[in-house]
Amino acid sequence: MPSFDIVSKVDAQALDNAVNVTTKEITNRFDFKGSHVEIKLDKKEFKISIETEDDMKMRQLIDVLISRAHKQNIAPEAFDLSKESYQSGKLTKQEISVRNGLKQEDAKKVVKLIKDSGLKVQASINDDMVRVTGKKIDDLQEVIALCRGAELGIPLQYENMRS
């Protein structure tokens, strides 16, 4: 039976490239000359630590980071900006976690969306991915279109299409 997997992955090398390009761009920008800016990427935890002098520069830095990551084919939804920046002495700090892997509650949302659509496919949760199987490839392609159209707030990729 034809099947495919729905996953939510971020390429560590692409994320590293996005952080490096952001660092390079910020060091060359006039409005950041002479100011303290620090970006650190923890590749194991998929967390980005940012330090700037004030809140305005923090927002500009995050905008640059997201746009550079988008050019590296990392969806903007992959960045969890729910934690607010906090003041630490004279510096403003923020930790941005990068969503890597489909969490259980997100996988349940995807499965519910597929089952509510009424398509003749089966969806099952396997660790950090959702496997969708069906009799026709056309049904599977409709599931992909359905997931792309739904605004779930998580970046989804579709891989291992087998017929």
Secondary structure, 3 states (H helix, E strand, C coil): CCEEEEECCCCHHHHHHHHHHHHHHHHHCHHHCCCCCEEEEECCCCEEEEEECCHHHHHHHHHHHHHHHHHCCCCHHHEECCCCCEEECCEEEEEEEECCCCCHHHHHHHHHHHHHHCCCEEEEEECCEEEEEECCHHHHHHHHHHHHHCCCCCCCEEEEEEC
